[in-house]
Amino acid sequence: MNTKAIDQINNKLKVIPDSLVNDVLQYLEFLYFKNRANEFVLTDEQINLLDKRSETPIGNCVPADKLMANLKNKYSV
């Protein structure tokens, strides 16, 4: 990012209401995550593994609340 753009952003941030600061930070984090998300690519092996798991009958899956309880107990969270 060039200096001119950073200066423009800083000038705008100086005059926004405090009530918007959190929204701006969340939006910046979203943009950062959105950009980083494009860098991650699954391998063919990972895709195949996920495809196989998606065919698992729902009765063989652990309910989310039970899974969370087990993790909390295991790791004392």
N, CA, C and O atoms as a Tinker XYZ file with bonds, in Angstrom:
   308  protein
     1  N      0.849000   -1.163000    0.000000    73     2
     2  CA     0.000000    0.000000    0.000000    64     1     3
     3  C      0.899000    1.231000    0.000000    63     2     4     5
     4  O      1.903000    1.287000    0.709000    81     3
     5  N      0.524000    2.195000   -0.793000    73     3     6
     6  CA     1.376000    3.382000   -0.885000    64     5     7
     7  C      1.077000    4.380000    0.238000    63     6     8     9
     8  O      0.044000    4.304000    0.903000    81     7
     9  N      1.988000    5.293000    0.424000    73     7    10
    10  CA     1.899000    6.271000    1.513000    64     9    11
    11  C      0.673000    7.166000    1.372000    63    10    12    13
    12  O      0.048000    7.525000    2.370000    81    11
    13  N      0.330000    7.523000    0.155000    73    11    14
    14  CA    -0.824000    8.397000   -0.067000    64    13    15
    15  C     -2.110000    7.721000    0.403000    63    14    16    17
    16  O     -2.950000    8.354000    1.042000    81    15
    17  N     -2.258000    6.450000    0.090000    73    15    18
    18  CA    -3.454000    5.712000    0.516000    64    17    19
    19  C     -3.514000    5.601000    2.032000    63    18    20    21
    20  O     -4.580000    5.769000    2.626000    81    19
    21  N     -2.381000    5.322000    2.661000    73    19    22
    22  CA    -2.336000    5.217000    4.125000    64    21    23
    23  C     -2.684000    6.563000    4.757000    63    22    24    25
    24  O     -3.420000    6.606000    5.743000    81    23
    25  N     -2.175000    7.647000    4.213000    73    23    26
    26  CA    -2.494000    8.978000    4.727000    64    25    27
    27  C     -3.992000    9.274000    4.608000    63    26    28    29
    28  O     -4.596000    9.827000    5.527000    81    27
    29  N     -4.581000    8.905000    3.477000    73    27    30
    30  CA    -6.022000    9.131000    3.291000    64    29    31
    31  C     -6.832000    8.323000    4.305000    63    30    32    33
    32  O     -7.796000    8.828000    4.881000    81    31
    33  N     -6.440000    7.086000    4.518000    73    31    34
    34  CA    -7.136000    6.241000    5.496000    64    33    35
    35  C     -6.993000    6.820000    6.898000    63    34    36    37
    36  O     -7.972000    6.898000    7.639000    81    35
    37  N     -5.785000    7.224000    7.265000    73    35    38
    38  CA    -5.555000    7.811000    8.592000    64    37    39
    39  C     -6.397000    9.072000    8.795000    63    38    40    41
    40  O     -6.958000    9.277000    9.871000    81    39
    41  N     -6.485000    9.904000    7.780000    73    39    42
    42  CA    -7.277000   11.129000    7.893000    64    41    43
    43  C     -8.752000   10.824000    8.107000    63    42    44    45
    44  O     -9.420000   11.493000    8.896000    81    43
    45  N     -9.251000    9.833000    7.419000    73    43    46
    46  CA   -10.656000    9.449000    7.582000    64    45    47
    47  C    -10.897000    8.833000    8.949000    63    46    48    49
    48  O    -11.936000    9.074000    9.564000    81    47
    49  N     -9.946000    8.039000    9.432000    73    47    50
    50  CA   -10.098000    7.400000   10.737000    64    49    51
    51  C    -10.087000    8.413000   11.880000    63    50    52    53
    52  O    -10.693000    8.180000   12.926000    81    51
    53  N     -9.407000    9.519000   11.683000    73    51    54
    54  CA    -9.326000   10.545000   12.729000    64    53    55
    55  C    -10.674000   11.194000   13.009000    63    54    56    57
    56  O    -10.898000   11.702000   14.107000    81    55
    57  N    -11.577000   11.184000   12.026000    73    55    58
    58  CA   -12.845000   11.901000   12.178000    64    57    59
    59  C    -14.072000   11.004000   12.314000    63    58    60    61
    60  O    -15.188000   11.508000   12.440000    81    59
    61  N    -13.885000    9.675000   12.290000    73    59    62
    62  CA   -15.059000    8.809000   12.427000    64    61    63
    63  C    -15.493000    8.751000   13.894000    63    62    64    65
    64  O    -14.666000    8.857000   14.800000    81    63
    65  N    -16.785000    8.582000   14.114000    73    63    66
    66  CA   -17.280000    8.463000   15.488000    64    65    67
    67  C    -16.722000    7.203000   16.160000    63    66    68    69
    68  O    -16.460000    6.198000   15.499000    81    67
    69  N    -16.548000    7.274000   17.468000    73    67    70
    70  CA   -16.041000    6.122000   18.216000    64    69    71
    71  C    -16.916000    4.887000   18.012000    63    70    72    73
    72  O    -16.430000    3.757000   18.060000    81    71
    73  N    -18.198000    5.112000   17.785000    73    71    74
    74  CA   -19.116000    3.988000   17.605000    64    73    75
    75  C    -18.809000    3.175000   16.344000    63    74    76    77
    76  O    -19.244000    2.029000   16.225000    81    75
    77  N    -18.066000    3.759000   15.407000    73    75    78
    78  CA   -17.740000    3.056000   14.165000    64    77    79
    79  C    -16.363000    2.403000   14.172000    63    78    80    81
    80  O    -16.048000    1.617000   13.278000    81    79
    81  N    -15.558000    2.712000   15.149000    73    79    82
    82  CA   -14.191000    2.186000   15.176000    64    81    83
    83  C    -14.190000    0.660000   15.176000    63    82    84    85
    84  O    -13.439000    0.040000   14.424000    81    83
    85  N    -15.024000    0.056000   16.011000    73    83    86
    86  CA   -15.082000   -1.403000   16.070000    64    85    87
    87  C    -15.527000   -1.993000   14.736000    63    86    88    89
    88  O    -14.993000   -3.016000   14.308000    81    87
    89  N    -16.496000   -1.365000   14.074000    73    87    90
    90  CA   -16.957000   -1.833000   12.764000    64    89    91
    91  C    -15.833000   -1.790000   11.729000    63    90    92    93
    92  O    -15.674000   -2.707000   10.923000    81    91
    93  N    -15.064000   -0.714000   11.770000    73    91    94
    94  CA   -13.944000   -0.578000   10.837000    64    93    95
    95  C    -12.914000   -1.682000   11.085000    63    94    96    97
    96  O    -12.421000   -2.297000   10.140000    81    95
    97  N    -12.590000   -1.930000   12.356000    73    95    98
    98  CA   -11.628000   -2.983000   12.680000    64    97    99
    99  C    -12.125000   -4.349000   12.223000    63    98   100   101
   100  O    -11.360000   -5.138000   11.670000    81    99
   101  N    -13.397000   -4.625000   12.454000    73    99   102
   102  CA   -13.952000   -5.908000   12.018000    64   101   103
   103  C    -13.907000   -6.042000   10.502000    63   102   104   105
   104  O    -13.615000   -7.118000    9.979000    81   103
   105  N    -14.195000   -4.955000    9.797000    73   103   106
   106  CA   -14.147000   -4.999000    8.341000    64   105   107
   107  C    -12.728000   -5.235000    7.838000    63   106   108   109
   108  O    -12.522000   -5.998000    6.894000    81   107
   109  N    -11.753000   -4.587000    8.461000    73   107   110
   110  CA   -10.358000   -4.800000    8.079000    64   109   111
   111  C     -9.938000   -6.249000    8.323000    63   110   112   113
   112  O     -9.245000   -6.846000    7.499000    81   111
   113  N    -10.359000   -6.810000    9.459000    73   111   114
   114  CA   -10.046000   -8.209000    9.741000    64   113   115
   115  C    -10.696000   -9.130000    8.717000    63   114   116   117
   116  O    -10.089000  -10.112000    8.289000    81   115
   117  N    -11.938000   -8.815000    8.319000    73   115   118
   118  CA   -12.622000   -9.599000    7.291000    64   117   119
   119  C    -11.851000   -9.553000    5.970000    63   118   120   121
   120  O    -11.636000  -10.584000    5.333000    81   119
   121  N    -11.439000   -8.354000    5.565000    73   119   122
   122  CA   -10.694000   -8.223000    4.311000    64   121   123
   123  C     -9.377000   -8.993000    4.367000    63   122   124   125
   124  O     -8.980000   -9.637000    3.396000    81   123
   125  N     -8.703000   -8.917000    5.520000    73   123   126
   126  CA    -7.450000   -9.648000    5.686000    64   125   127
   127  C     -7.704000  -11.145000    5.577000    63   126   128   129
   128  O     -6.975000  -11.847000    4.875000    81   127
   129  N     -8.731000  -11.642000    6.266000    73   127   130
   130  CA    -9.057000  -13.071000    6.223000    64   129   131
   131  C     -9.448000  -13.491000    4.811000    63   130   132   133
   132  O     -9.009000  -14.533000    4.324000    81   131
   133  N    -10.276000  -12.675000    4.153000    73   131   134
   134  CA   -10.716000  -12.988000    2.791000    64   133   135
   135  C     -9.515000  -13.127000    1.858000    63   134   136   137
   136  O     -9.479000  -14.024000    1.015000    81   135
   137  N     -8.542000  -12.246000    2.010000    73   135   138
   138  CA    -7.339000  -12.301000    1.183000    64   137   139
   139  C     -6.515000  -13.542000    1.506000    63   138   140   141
   140  O     -6.020000  -14.213000    0.601000    81   139
   141  N     -6.366000  -13.851000    2.799000    73   139   142
   142  CA    -5.580000  -15.012000    3.224000    64   141   143
   143  C     -6.264000  -16.324000    2.842000    63   142   144   145
   144  O     -5.590000  -17.314000    2.557000    81   143
   145  N     -7.595000  -16.337000    2.834000    73   143   146
   146  CA    -8.330000  -17.558000    2.527000    64   145   147
   147  C     -8.032000  -18.037000    1.109000    63   146   148   149
   148  O     -8.081000  -19.235000    0.833000    81   147
   149  N     -7.726000  -17.110000    0.222000    73   147   150
   150  CA    -7.436000  -17.483000   -1.160000    64   149   151
   151  C     -6.077000  -18.159000   -1.310000    63   150   152   153
   152  O     -5.800000  -18.768000   -2.343000    81   151
   153  N     -5.232000  -18.057000   -0.293000    73   151   154
   154  CA    -3.907000  -18.657000   -0.355000    64   153   155
   155  C     -3.930000  -20.139000    0.001000    63   154   156   157
   156  O     -2.989000  -20.867000   -0.314000    81   155
   157  N     -4.991000  -20.589000    0.651000    73   155   158
   158  CA    -5.060000  -21.969000    1.123000    64   157   159
   159  C     -5.713000  -22.847000    0.065000    63   158   160   161
   160  O     -6.813000  -22.552000   -0.404000    81   159
   161  N     -5.032000  -23.926000   -0.307000    73   159   162
   162  CA    -5.554000  -24.853000   -1.301000    64   161   163
   163  C     -5.408000  -26.268000   -0.757000    63   162   164   165
   164  O     -4.337000  -26.661000   -0.294000    81   163
   165  N     -6.497000  -27.025000   -0.819000    73   163   166
   166  CA    -6.447000  -28.420000   -0.383000    64   165   167
   167  C     -5.739000  -29.272000   -1.421000    63   166   168   169
   168  O     -5.842000  -29.028000   -2.624000    81   167
   169  N     -5.019000  -30.277000   -0.938000    73   167   170
   170  CA    -4.410000  -31.245000   -1.852000    64   169   171
   171  C     -5.494000  -32.206000   -2.325000    63   170   172   173
   172  O     -6.572000  -32.265000   -1.734000    81   171
   173  N     -5.220000  -32.949000   -3.373000    73   171   174
   174  CA    -6.181000  -33.942000   -3.857000    64   173   175
   175  C     -6.474000  -34.984000   -2.783000    63   174   176   177
   176  O     -7.610000  -35.441000   -2.654000    81   175
   177  N     -5.458000  -35.361000   -2.014000    73   175   178
   178  CA    -5.643000  -36.331000   -0.937000    64   177   179
   179  C     -6.608000  -35.793000    0.125000    63   178   180   181
   180  O     -7.476000  -36.525000    0.601000    81   179
   181  N     -6.459000  -34.523000    0.493000    73   179   182
   182  CA    -7.349000  -33.920000    1.479000    64   181   183
   183  C     -8.782000  -33.836000    0.945000    63   182   184   185
   184  O     -9.737000  -34.079000    1.683000    81   183
   185  N     -8.927000  -33.494000   -0.325000    73   183   186
   186  CA   -10.257000  -33.422000   -0.939000    64   185   187
   187  C    -10.913000  -34.793000   -0.926000    63   186   188   189
   188  O    -12.091000  -34.915000   -0.592000    81   187
   189  N    -10.159000  -35.828000   -1.288000    73   187   190
   190  CA   -10.710000  -37.183000   -1.285000    64   189   191
   191  C    -11.119000  -37.615000    0.116000    63   190   192   193
   192  O    -12.171000  -38.229000    0.294000    81   191
   193  N    -10.297000  -37.299000    1.110000    73   191   194
   194  CA   -10.614000  -37.648000    2.495000    64   193   195
   195  C    -11.906000  -36.963000    2.941000    63   194   196   197
   196  O    -12.755000  -37.594000    3.570000    81   195
   197  N    -12.056000  -35.691000    2.622000    73   195   198
   198  CA   -13.278000  -34.975000    2.991000    64   197   199
   199  C    -14.495000  -35.528000    2.257000    63   198   200   201
   200  O    -15.580000  -35.615000    2.832000    81   199
   201  N    -14.320000  -35.902000    0.990000    73   199   202
   202  CA   -15.423000  -36.504000    0.237000    64   201   203
   203  C    -15.874000  -37.805000    0.885000    63   202   204   205
   204  O    -17.072000  -38.063000    1.000000    81   203
   205  N    -14.912000  -38.630000    1.310000    73   203   206
   206  CA   -15.252000  -39.896000    1.958000    64   205   207
   207  C    -15.967000  -39.660000    3.278000    63   206   208   209
   208  O    -16.925000  -40.361000    3.606000    81   207
   209  N    -15.502000  -38.673000    4.035000    73   207   210
   210  CA   -16.131000  -38.373000    5.330000    64   209   211
   211  C    -17.551000  -37.859000    5.152000    63   210   212   213
   212  O    -18.408000  -38.104000    6.001000    81   211
   213  N    -17.807000  -37.159000    4.074000    73   211   214
   214  CA   -19.147000  -36.616000    3.865000    64   213   215
   215  C    -20.171000  -37.716000    3.586000    63   214   216   217
   216  O    -21.375000  -37.476000    3.667000    81   215
   217  N    -19.701000  -38.916000    3.259000    73   215   218
   218  CA   -20.594000  -40.044000    3.002000    64   217   219
   219  C    -20.893000  -40.839000    4.268000    63   218   220   221
   220  O    -21.647000  -41.811000    4.220000    81   219
   221  N    -20.312000  -40.441000    5.400000    73   219   222
   222  CA   -20.525000  -41.131000    6.664000    64   221   223
   223  C    -21.972000  -40.943000    7.109000    63   222   224   225
   224  O    -22.475000  -39.819000    7.117000    81   223
   225  N    -22.652000  -42.045000    7.485000    73   223   226
   226  CA   -24.028000  -41.911000    7.971000    64   225   227
   227  C    -24.075000  -41.009000    9.211000    63   226   228   229
   228  O    -23.179000  -41.050000   10.055000    81   227
   229  N    -25.114000  -40.210000    9.304000    73   227   230
   230  CA   -25.229000  -39.255000   10.401000    64   229   231
   231  C    -25.255000  -39.966000   11.761000    63   230   232   233
   232  O    -24.828000  -39.392000   12.763000    81   231
   233  N    -25.744000  -41.185000   11.802000    73   231   234
   234  CA   -25.785000  -41.946000   13.052000    64   233   235
   235  C    -24.402000  -42.296000   13.575000    63   234   236   237
   236  O    -24.251000  -42.571000   14.765000    81   235
   237  N    -23.396000  -42.293000   12.720000    73   235   238
   238  CA   -22.027000  -42.604000   13.128000    64   237   239
   239  C    -21.260000  -41.360000   13.592000    63   238   240   241
   240  O    -20.111000  -41.459000   14.020000    81   239
   241  N    -21.893000  -40.210000   13.504000    73   239   242
   242  CA   -21.232000  -38.955000   13.876000    64   241   243
   243  C    -21.520000  -38.614000   15.337000    63   242   244   245
   244  O    -22.561000  -38.977000   15.884000    81   243
   245  N    -20.574000  -37.911000   15.951000    73   243   246
   246  CA   -20.738000  -37.464000   17.333000    64   245   247
   247  C    -21.452000  -36.109000   17.310000    63   246   248   249
   248  O    -21.026000  -35.203000   16.595000    81   247
   249  N    -22.532000  -35.962000   18.084000    73   247   250
   250  CA   -23.211000  -34.656000   18.135000    64   249   251
   251  C    -22.253000  -33.560000   18.623000    63   250   252   253
   252  O    -21.392000  -33.813000   19.465000    81   251
   253  N    -22.407000  -32.363000   18.097000    73   251   254
   254  CA   -21.488000  -31.261000   18.396000    64   253   255
   255  C    -21.411000  -30.965000   19.892000    63   254   256   257
   256  O    -20.327000  -30.713000   20.417000    81   255
   257  N    -22.558000  -30.994000   20.587000    73   255   258
   258  CA   -22.521000  -30.672000   22.015000    64   257   259
   259  C    -21.754000  -31.724000   22.809000    63   258   260   261
   260  O    -21.050000  -31.400000   23.765000    81   259
   261  N    -21.893000  -32.981000   22.407000    73   259   262
   262  CA   -21.146000  -34.054000   23.078000    64   261   263
   263  C    -19.652000  -33.940000   22.767000    63   262   264   265
   264  O    -18.815000  -34.138000   23.648000    81   263
   265  N    -19.322000  -33.624000   21.528000    73   263   266
   266  CA   -17.929000  -33.444000   21.134000    64   265   267
   267  C    -17.284000  -32.318000   21.936000    63   266   268   269
   268  O    -16.170000  -32.466000   22.438000    81   267
   269  N    -17.990000  -31.186000   22.055000    73   267   270
   270  CA   -17.456000  -30.057000   22.818000    64   269   271
   271  C    -17.262000  -30.413000   24.281000    63   270   272   273
   272  O    -16.259000  -30.034000   24.886000    81   271
   273  N    -18.218000  -31.140000   24.858000    73   271   274
   274  CA   -18.111000  -31.546000   26.253000    64   273   275
   275  C    -16.894000  -32.462000   26.445000    63   274   276   277
   276  O    -16.156000  -32.324000   27.420000    81   275
   277  N    -16.695000  -33.382000   25.523000    73   275   278
   278  CA   -15.542000  -34.292000   25.599000    64   277   279
   279  C    -14.222000  -33.528000   25.507000    63   278   280   281
   280  O    -13.278000  -33.810000   26.245000    81   279
   281  N    -14.166000  -32.552000   24.586000    73   279   282
   282  CA   -12.944000  -31.753000   24.437000    64   281   283
   283  C    -12.667000  -30.920000   25.683000    63   282   284   285
   284  O    -11.521000  -30.804000   26.116000    81   283
   285  N    -13.728000  -30.337000   26.261000    73   283   286
   286  CA   -13.560000  -29.535000   27.466000    64   285   287
   287  C    -13.052000  -30.394000   28.618000    63   286   288   289
   288  O    -12.183000  -29.970000   29.380000    81   287
   289  N    -13.599000  -31.609000   28.742000    73   287   290
   290  CA   -13.149000  -32.514000   29.794000    64   289   291
   291  C    -11.713000  -32.947000   29.566000    63   290   292   293
   292  O    -10.913000  -32.987000   30.501000    81   291
   293  N    -11.390000  -33.268000   28.338000    73   291   294
   294  CA   -10.059000  -33.774000   28.005000    64   293   295
   295  C     -8.978000  -32.714000   28.236000    63   294   296   297
   296  O     -7.902000  -33.014000   28.752000    81   295
   297  N     -9.282000  -31.470000   27.847000    73   295   298
   298  CA    -8.267000  -30.425000   27.906000    64   297   299
   299  C     -8.502000  -29.430000   29.045000    63   298   300   301
   300  O     -7.841000  -28.394000   29.104000    81   299
   301  N     -9.419000  -29.728000   29.931000    73   299   302
   302  CA    -9.716000  -28.887000   31.098000    64   301   303
   303  C     -9.948000  -27.425000   30.729000    63   302   304   305
   304  O     -9.390000  -26.508000   31.330000    81   303
   305  N    -10.776000  -27.251000   29.737000    73   303   306
   306  CA   -11.080000  -25.876000   29.281000    64   305   307
   307  C    -12.326000  -25.380000   29.958000    63   306   308
   308  O    -12.752000  -24.251000   29.714000    81   307
